[in-house]
Amino acid sequence: SSKYDDDDDDDDDLCSSEEFNGSTQNAEDVLVQIPLTTEDMCSSMLQSIINNVTAADEERVAAIKESEAKLEVVHSIVDDLVSDALQIHVERVADAYKRRGNQEYSKNRHRTALKYYQRAHELNPTTPIYLVNMGITHYVLSELSEARRLCIEAVQVGKTHGAQIQWIAKAFSTLAHVAYKQQKISACIRYYRLSLSEHEDAKIRRKLAEIISEFGDTTNNTEDLEFWQRVVSRDNYDTPENSPPPPPQAANQNSNNEHD
């Protein structure tokens, strides 16, 4: 035989490509069918447990977060309810002190009345009525600087906290009484107008007309707010207005000092 014939005989011992691929595939099938060892089974079970535990932990964390969010909402609602209840209680106590102060005021025990008004203001400092009542009481005691200071504060507190306009108006009218007693007629007129701009009151309207009728009016009502800003900023705070002084008998003008 030739050399090439010998080579052909050698090729008979080799697998074809199709046979080789088939053998490989069968080998893979065999590997899958090989039973897992004890170590492999334990590892697989452990991984399964870890996966289950992780999933359970995630669910538990989500449930805890949801519970915490609900609890926070509940706490917020409870805090608001408690805060509102306390505020109502404080307002009632402050009002009780005010009523006691009014009783003392009606008996001309003005110093004692001031103590009750002060206590009411300390309990509820966002309400201007207690400051106004203190201002009126100091006015009756002829302590005009303190009366003025308290009424200015009352207006500011009232405007800051949205108080009823009647109290702001009453603070302005009391400032007008103080200015009249200090012989500051122009300031008196402006304060009366500021009071009426907050709340219309027939008695204040009548007093303003009486003042203007007796002394005239050189002021410009368009400048009333500018005047008030100067008062608040303490510009010309204690400077008398250049206007005729009232006659001595007029200095005892009724101060409209009814308390509320």
LUMRO-457698 format. One line per 3 residues: their letters; for each residue x negated, y, z negated of N, C-alpha, C. Coordinates in steps of 0.001 Angstrom, whole numbers. Example, Ala and Ser with C-alpha at 12.3 -4.5 7.8 and 13.67 -1.06 7.14 Angstrom:
! residues 2
as> -13190,-5690,-7800,-12300,-4500,-7800,-13200,-3300,-7800 ~ -12850,-2250,-7080,-13670,-1060,-7140,-12900,30,-7870
END
This chain:
! residues 260
ssk> -838,-1201,0,0,0,0,-855,1225,0 ~ -206,2265,496,-972,3517,583,-1000,4234,-741 ~ -1803,5245,-762,-1900,6115,-1959,-556,6749,-2251
ydd> 166,7146,-1237,1435,7818,-1441,2492,6865,-1970 ~ 2369,5561,-1564,3305,4583,-2095,3124,4414,-3585 ~ 1863,4422,-4036,1608,4303,-5489,2224,5467,-6247
ddd> 2159,6643,-5625,2743,7832,-6307,4245,7684,-6445 ~ 4887,7060,-5413,6325,6883,-5492,6701,5936,-6605 ~ 5878,4931,-6850,6160,4001,-7936,6103,4684,-9274
ddd> 5165,5625,-9394,5062,6352,-10680,6306,7171,-10939 ~ 6928,7708,-9857,8103,8550,-10041,9279,7765,-10579 ~ 9297,6429,-10392,10409,5635,-10874,10484,5606,-12386
dlc> 9381,5888,-13037,9368,5858,-14508,9891,7139,-15127 ~ 10133,8189,-14329,10558,9495,-14840,12061,9621,-14757 ~ 12661,10380,-15767,14118,10652,-15772,14427,11793,-14818
sse> 15592,11678,-14208,16027,12805,-13372,16434,13981,-14272 ~ 16528,15180,-13645,16899,16379,-14431,18288,16238,-15026 ~ 19215,15589,-14273,20552,15421,-14808,20552,14505,-16014
efn> 19747,13423,-15900,19671,12489,-17017,19055,13140,-18237 ~ 18074,13998,-18027,17393,14660,-19147,18358,15597,-19885 ~ 19124,16378,-19122,20074,17301,-19743,21146,16549,-20507
gst> 21584,15452,-19945,22591,14652,-20628,22083,14094,-21913 ~ 20828,13685,-21937,20219,13146,-23164,20150,14219,-24229 ~ 19818,15450,-23819,19718,16557,-24795,21073,16849,-25403
qna> 22080,16894,-24563,23432,17164,-25065,23882,16094,-26025 ~ 23592,14831,-25695,23962,13747,-26589,23236,13850,-27914 ~ 22016,14334,-27873,21231,14485,-29105,21855,15526,-30020
edv> 22348,16625,-29407,22984,17668,-30210,24256,17135,-30866 ~ 24995,16326,-30088,26204,15738,-30665,25857,14846,-31832 ~ 24785,14186,-31703,24351,13281,-32779,23983,14065,-34021
lvq> 23303,15218,-33828,22886,16026,-34971,24095,16518,-35759 ~ 25153,16899,-35039,26354,17372,-35710,26978,16279,-36548 ~ 26850,15058,-36080,27491,13948,-36766,26675,13404,-37929
ipl> 25456,13910,-38097,24617,13434,-39203,25217,13927,-40515 ~ 25462,13058,-41463,26050,13482,-42748,25159,14489,-43467 ~ 25820,15529,-44158,25065,16499,-44936,24473,15845,-46168
tte> 23315,16304,-46538,22703,15815,-47769,23403,16442,-48956 ~ 23157,15944,-50128,23748,16502,-51354,23356,17949,-51532 ~ 22107,18279,-51212,21634,19655,-51350,22371,20579,-50397
dmc> 22593,20096,-49153,23323,20911,-48189,24755,21147,-48634 ~ 25396,20109,-49153,26774,20239,-49607,26886,21230,-50766 ~ 25930,21134,-51694,25939,22067,-52840,25750,23503,-52367
ssm> 24837,23683,-51418,24586,25020,-50892,25828,25574,-50208 ~ 26509,24708,-49439,27724,25137,-48749,28821,25495,-49737 ~ 29000,24671,-50772,30016,24937,-51784,29712,26231,-52538
lqs> 28419,26426,-52835,28014,27627,-53560,28308,28883,-52741 ~ 27995,28810,-51438,28262,29958,-50576,29755,30256,-50489 ~ 30561,29161,-50441,32008,29331,-50396,32521,30002,-51663
iin> 31972,29554,-52802,32374,30151,-54089,32001,31626,-54137 ~ 30771,31927,-53658,30312,33321,-53652,31231,34175,-52798 ~ 31591,33663,-51635,32497,34415,-50751,33847,34665,-51413
nvt> 34381,33642,-52085,35675,33784,-52763,35607,34788,-53905 ~ 34501,34672,-54662,34321,35588,-55801,34186,37026,-55307 ~ 33409,37225,-54229,33222,38567,-53675,34547,39168,-53225
aad> 35333,38346,-52534,36641,38811,-52083,37542,39148,-53269 ~ 37493,38310,-54295,38305,38557,-55489,37854,39823,-56197 ~ 36534,40047,-56262,36010,41253,-56896,36454,42505,-56160
eer> 36427,42439,-54838,36848,43587,-54051,38320,43900,-54292 ~ 39129,42858,-54359,40552,43063,-54633,40755,43636,-56033 ~ 39964,43103,-56995,40096,43578,-58368,39658,45047,-58480
vaa> 38564,45400,-57799,38095,46791,-57822,39137,47716,-57207 ~ 39720,47280,-56086,40762,48085,-55442,41968,48256,-56357 ~ 42337,47166,-57057,43479,47233,-57978,43176,48164,-59147
ike> 41928,48106,-59646,41533,48977,-60767,41578,50440,-60339 ~ 41065,50729,-59134,41071,52103,-58644,42501,52620,-58486 ~ 43363,51765,-57980,44759,52155,-57813,45413,52415,-59166
sea> 45101,51559,-60145,45653,51749,-61493,45134,53032,-62122 ~ 43835,53294,-61914,43249,54509,-62471,43887,55753,-61856 ~ 44147,55692,-60537,44782,56837,-59871,46181,57071,-60429
kle> 46934,55983,-60625,48277,56121,-61186,48215,56643,-62616 ~ 47234,56147,-63381,47091,56582,-64771,46729,58060,-64838 ~ 45902,58511,-63896,45525,59922,-63864,46743,60799,-63596
vvh> 47607,60346,-62701,48836,61082,-62404,49718,61153,-63653 ~ 49840,60023,-64349,50646,59969,-65578,50069,60920,-66623 ~ 48746,60892,-66795,48100,61777,-67766,48361,63244,-67421
siv> 48281,63574,-66120,48512,64947,-65691,49940,65382,-66013 ~ 50897,64499,-65751,52305,64822,-66042,52518,65012,-67537 ~ 51934,64104,-68331,52071,64195,-69792,51425,65475,-70309
ddl> 50231,65802,-69777,49554,67029,-70204,50394,68260,-69903 ~ 51011,68279,-68713,51857,69414,-68347,53061,69521,-69273 ~ 53671,68374,-69578,54838,68382,-70462,54471,68866,-71859
vsd> 53331,68370,-72359,52877,68780,-73697,52548,70271,-73703 ~ 51853,70715,-72640,51486,72130,-72556,52716,73023,-72513 ~ 53707,72623,-71711,54942,73407,-71626,55674,73437,-72964
alq> 55709,72281,-73634,56395,72207,-74928,55689,73094,-75960 ~ 54363,73062,-75955,53602,73895,-76893,53817,75371,-76602 ~ 53833,75723,-75300,54027,77123,-74936,55390,77616,-75385
ihv> 56406,76786,-75188,57758,77159,-75633,57788,77346,-77145 ~ 57123,76428,-77860,57074,76533,-79330,56366,77819,-79750 ~ 55230,78117,-79108,54465,79318,-79449,55297,80571,-79176
erv> 55994,80589,-78034,56815,81752,-77702,57930,81950,-78726 ~ 58513,80845,-79195,59580,80962,-80194,59042,81472,-81526 ~ 57873,80992,-81906,57269,81458,-83156,56922,82941,-83047
ada> 56335,83329,-81893,55989,84738,-81686,57234,85610,-81741 ~ 58312,85137,-81135,59558,85909,-81151,60119,86031,-82567 ~ 59916,84975,-83367,60367,85036,-84759,59585,86106,-85526
ykr> 58274,86192,-85278,57466,87239,-85910,57945,88619,-85460 ~ 58273,88743,-84179,58758,90035,-83672,60059,90439,-84357 ~ 60983,89487,-84496,62261,89810,-85151,62037,90231,-86596
rgn> 61098,89555,-87261,60791,89941,-88647,60189,91344,-88679 ~ 59364,91640,-87690,58810,92989,-87596,59882,94033,-87375 ~ 60863,93698,-86535,61971,94634,-86307,62748,94908,-87595
qey> 62925,93857,-88400,63626,94030,-89674,62860,94998,-90581 ~ 61545,94811,-90633,60718,95692,-91473,60733,97120,-90930 ~ 60709,97249,-89609,60737,98576,-88979,62036,99298,-89320
skn> 63151,98562,-89277,64456,99182,-89558,64547,99659,-91005 ~ 63699,99109,-91883,63671,99529,-93286,62567,100546,-93551 ~ 61998,101082,-92440,60908,102068,-92504,59641,101516,-93151
rhr> 59496,100208,-93135,58250,99582,-93604,57346,99358,-92386 ~ 56850,100460,-91860,56167,100411,-90574,54847,99647,-90620 ~ 54120,99779,-91694,52841,99061,-91788,53076,97555,-91815
tal> 54073,97145,-92536,54398,95715,-92589,54879,95238,-91222 ~ 55677,96066,-90565,56164,95720,-89231,54999,95514,-88263 ~ 53994,96386,-88364,52829,96271,-87487,52127,94926,-87647
kyy> 52080,94433,-88885,51422,93147,-89128,52157,92017,-88409 ~ 53469,92059,-88430,54240,91010,-87749,54117,91130,-86229 ~ 54133,92354,-85719,53964,92531,-84273,52574,92055,-83828
qra> 51581,92357,-84642,50214,91943,-84314,50113,90424,-84274 ~ 50740,89769,-85228,50729,88305,-85271,51434,87728,-84035 ~ 52535,88332,-83661,53260,87880,-82469,52395,88039,-81221
hel> 51699,89165,-81127,50828,89408,-79970,49681,88405,-79917 ~ 49136,88065,-81059,48039,87086,-81084,48506,85715,-80592 ~ 49743,85369,-80924,50278,84078,-80487,50612,84075,-78996
npt> 51097,85189,-78500,51533,85251,-77104,51017,86547,-76461 ~ 49725,86597,-76140,49120,87849,-75667,49480,88237,-74240 ~ 50203,87381,-73519,50554,87699,-72131,51896,88412,-72017
tpi> 52532,88656,-73149,53824,89365,-73159,53621,90776,-73693 ~ 54006,91808,-72933,53712,93185,-73347,54636,93736,-74430 ~ 55751,93068,-74707,56735,93637,-75627,56152,93902,-77016
ylv> 55260,93015,-77480,54706,93196,-78826,53766,94402,-78864 ~ 53040,94616,-77764,52178,95794,-77670,53017,97065,-77638 ~ 54126,97016,-76908,55012,98188,-76834,55577,98502,-78219
nmg> 56024,97472,-78927,56576,97701,-80266,55523,98265,-81217 ~ 54295,97780,-81102,53215,98344,-81920,52961,99796,-81534 ~ 52988,100060,-80224,52774,101435,-79769,53837,102382,-80293
ith> 55098,101973,-80242,56192,102798,-80755,56035,103043,-82252 ~ 55631,101989,-82972,55467,102126,-84429,54352,103101,-84758 ~ 53245,103025,-84044,52152,103981,-84268,52599,105396,-83878
yvl> 53436,105520,-82863,53972,106831,-82487,54782,107423,-83639 ~ 55631,106616,-84237,56446,107079,-85367,55553,107499,-86532 ~ 54431,106823,-86682,53478,107157,-87745,52555,108313,-87355
sel> 52817,108916,-86181,52015,110035,-85647,50565,109624,-85367 ~ 50344,108363,-85136,49018,107869,-84747,49003,107747,-83216 ~ 48894,108915,-82583,49158,109013,-81153,48097,108330,-80290
sea> 46846,108432,-80665,45796,107808,-79859,45975,106294,-79803 ~ 46303,105705,-80955,46509,104258,-80994,47790,103884,-80241 ~ 48814,104697,-80367,50053,104440,-79631,49787,104456,-78130
rrl> 49009,105437,-77702,48689,105549,-76275,47876,104355,-75797 ~ 46872,103984,-76556,46014,102851,-76171,46831,101572,-76014 ~ 47719,101313,-76960,48517,100089,-76930,49480,100069,-75747
cie> 50066,101221,-75419,51012,101257,-74303,50295,101122,-72962 ~ 49108,101689,-72855,48320,101488,-71632,47990,100011,-71464 ~ 47597,99384,-72560,47308,97951,-72512,48560,97151,-72158
avq> 49707,97585,-72689,50961,96877,-72411,51287,96897,-70919 ~ 51097,98047,-70283,51352,98139,-68839,50435,97198,-68076 ~ 49168,97194,-68432,48202,96339,-67731,48523,94861,-67927
vgk> 48844,94483,-69162,49196,93090,-69439,50455,92703,-68673 ~ 51443,93589,-68696,52698,93302,-68010,52514,93113,-66519 ~ 51736,93967,-65886,51510,93864,-64444,50657,92644,-64101
thg> 49709,92323,-64949,48839,91171,-64688,49603,89864,-64758 ~ 50524,89770,-65718,51217,88500,-65959,52665,88495,-65457 ~ 53028,89487,-64665,54357,89484,-64071,55480,89568,-65085
aqi> 55316,90428,-66080,56344,90565,-67121,57579,91258,-66555 ~ 58651,91205,-67314,59876,91891,-66905,59609,93393,-66787 ~ 60161,93979,-65743,59854,95385,-65462,60357,96309,-66568
qwi> 61347,95869,-67346,61855,96726,-68420,60760,97046,-69444 ~ 59897,96044,-69719,58854,96283,-70727,57779,97219,-70190 ~ 57462,97075,-68916,56486,97991,-68311,57062,99409,-68306
aka> 58333,99510,-67953,58990,100819,-67943,59005,101434,-69339 ~ 59260,100612,-70348,59320,101128,-71722,57941,101580,-72201 ~ 56890,100877,-71764,55537,101307,-72106,55250,102674,-71494
fst> 55663,102878,-70247,55461,104179,-69595,56264,105276,-70297 ~ 57506,104979,-70666,58323,106015,-71319,57755,106372,-72693 ~ 57197,105377,-73390,56564,105674,-74679,55318,106529,-74470
lah> 54574,106267,-73402,53424,107119,-73066,53887,108549,-72796 ~ 55070,108684,-72193,55618,110022,-71949,55917,110733,-73269 ~ 56486,110001,-74242,56774,110596,-75546,55487,111039,-76235
vay> 54456,110183,-76132,53163,110524,-76733,52595,111781,-76079 ~ 52639,111838,-74745,52097,112993,-74025,52863,114272,-74400 ~ 54158,114165,-74550,54964,115318,-74949,54534,115827,-76320
kqq> 54339,114904,-77236,53943,115284,-78596,52538,115865,-78615 ~ 51714,115475,-77647,50365,116031,-77531,50351,117306,-76685 ~ 51536,117771,-76302,51703,118977,-75504,51087,118842,-74109
kis> 51106,117640,-73568,50639,117385,-72203,51876,117188,-71321 ~ 52493,118299,-70935,53795,118233,-70280,53703,117605,-68888 ~ 52666,117967,-68139,52530,117381,-66804,52378,115870,-66890
aci> 51565,115418,-67849,51395,113968,-68041,52709,113334,-68468 ~ 53432,114018,-69323,54740,113524,-69782,55674,113296,-68595 ~ 55724,114285,-67692,56593,114178,-66509,56166,112989,-65646
ryy> 54863,112836,-65459,54377,111736,-64618,54716,110377,-65248 ~ 54547,110275,-66531,54853,108998,-67199,56337,108664,-67100 ~ 57190,109690,-67238,58624,109435,-67078,58925,108933,-65668
rls> 58302,109548,-64675,58537,109118,-63291,58011,107704,-63049 ~ 56861,107398,-63625,56319,106038,-63494,57245,105014,-64143 ~ 57838,105419,-65277,58794,104529,-65939,59998,104266,-65049
lse> 60524,105320,-64459,61702,105177,-63594,61374,104421,-62308 ~ 60125,104490,-61868,59740,103740,-60667,59733,102240,-60935 ~ 59594,101853,-62208,59631,100445,-62576,61064,99975,-62828
hed> 61826,100825,-63515,63185,100426,-63905,64022,101677,-64151 ~ 65156,101729,-63491,66034,102895,-63648,66725,102852,-65003 ~ 66660,103988,-65717,67272,104098,-67034,67882,105484,-67149
aki> 69176,105557,-67447,69886,106833,-67481,69311,107768,-68546 ~ 68925,107212,-69709,68392,108061,-70784,67056,108680,-70376 ~ 66208,107881,-69742,64909,108400,-69304,65104,109422,-68190
rrk> 66021,109145,-67281,66322,110103,-66209,66795,111437,-66798 ~ 67623,111370,-67833,68125,112583,-68479,67000,113343,-69182 ~ 66118,112626,-69870,65009,113291,-70568,64063,113953,-69581
lae> 63817,113285,-68459,62958,113883,-67439,63572,115178,-66923 ~ 64861,115166,-66664,65539,116369,-66182,65458,117489,-67215 ~ 65592,117161,-68499,65528,118167,-69552,64135,118802,-69621
iis> 63101,117984,-69505,61728,118491,-69560,61470,119427,-68378 ~ 61868,119004,-67187,61638,119821,-65995,62445,121110,-66072 ~ 63667,121020,-66585,64501,122203,-66712,63883,123222,-67660
efg> 63242,122723,-68723,62684,123625,-69737,61321,124162,-69372 ~ 60477,123335,-68756,59089,123729,-68514,58722,123830,-67033 ~ 59600,123379,-66159,59255,123364,-64748,58378,122161,-64428
dtt> 58114,121985,-63142,57317,120836,-62712,56357,121269,-61621 ~ 55084,121288,-61956,54046,121655,-60974,53349,120410,-60417 ~ 53838,119233,-60796,53180,118001,-60355,53751,117544,-59016
nnt> 53014,116669,-58357,53434,116073,-57098,53656,114580,-57338 ~ 54880,114124,-57136,55171,112733,-57476,54419,111732,-56595 ~ 53899,112202,-55454,53117,111283,-54616,51761,110967,-55233
edl> 51384,111732,-56259,50082,111517,-56899,50204,110796,-58237 ~ 51397,110302,-58556,51598,109652,-59853,50727,108404,-60004 ~ 50642,107583,-58953,49835,106358,-59032,48350,106686,-59161
efw> 47922,107725,-58455,46525,108151,-58584,46250,108632,-60008 ~ 47196,109349,-60573,47086,109797,-61961,46948,108585,-62898 ~ 47769,107563,-62675,47723,106373,-63522,46380,105651,-63397
qrv> 45840,105595,-62188,44535,104966,-62006,43451,105721,-62764 ~ 43563,107035,-62820,42596,107816,-63593,42738,107514,-65083 ~ 43965,107345,-65526,44196,107025,-66941,43573,105668,-67272
vsr> 43814,104693,-66418,43292,103346,-66659,41765,103346,-66652 ~ 41193,104103,-65746,39731,104148,-65652,39121,105120,-66655 ~ 39999,105736,-67469,39596,106647,-68547,39030,107970,-68039
dny> 39283,108289,-66772,38942,109629,-66292,39972,110601,-66869 ~ 39478,111682,-67488,40378,112677,-68105,41322,112021,-69107 ~ 40833,110985,-69783,41714,110203,-70659,42320,111056,-71759
dtp> 41520,111925,-72353,42026,112727,-73464,42060,114218,-73130 ~ 42044,114519,-71852,42062,115925,-71467,43494,116438,-71386 ~ 43846,117486,-72156,45221,118015,-72095,45531,118550,-70698
ens> 46765,118382,-70279,47206,118940,-69002,47383,120454,-69165 ~ 47127,121171,-68088,47313,122625,-68113,48776,122962,-67865 ~ 49558,122886,-68925,50981,123217,-68812,51429,123858,-70106
ppp> 52503,124617,-70082,52951,125320,-71302,53262,124333,-72421 ~ 52853,124630,-73648,53174,123737,-74769,54644,123833,-75121 ~ 55205,122776,-75646,56609,122818,-76052,56764,123642,-77315
ppq> 57911,124211,-77527,58138,124953,-78778,58056,124004,-79957 ~ 57774,124522,-81174,57596,123643,-82335,58761,122713,-82583 ~ 60006,123186,-82401,61142,122327,-82701,61251,121180,-81706
aan> 60717,121356,-80500,60823,120303,-79490,59864,119168,-79760 ~ 58864,119393,-80588,57880,118347,-80859,58483,117170,-81579 ~ 59659,117356,-82168,60312,116260,-82881,61303,115515,-81997
qns> 61061,115588,-80707,61948,114922,-79752,62128,113460,-80109 ~ 63342,112995,-79943,63625,111571,-80159,62703,110732,-79297 ~ 62051,109761,-79892,61041,108987,-79182,61617,107790,-78474
nne> 62921,107637,-78482,63528,106446,-77870,62861,105187,-78420 ~ 62720,105161,-79753,61897,104114,-80373,62690,102906,-80831 ~ 63806,102631,-80158,64518,101410,-80488,63635,100217,-80140
hd> 63602,99236,-81022,62779,98058,-80787,63629,96955,-80178 ~ 62932,96073,-79465,63614,94930,-78852,63022,93633,-79357
END
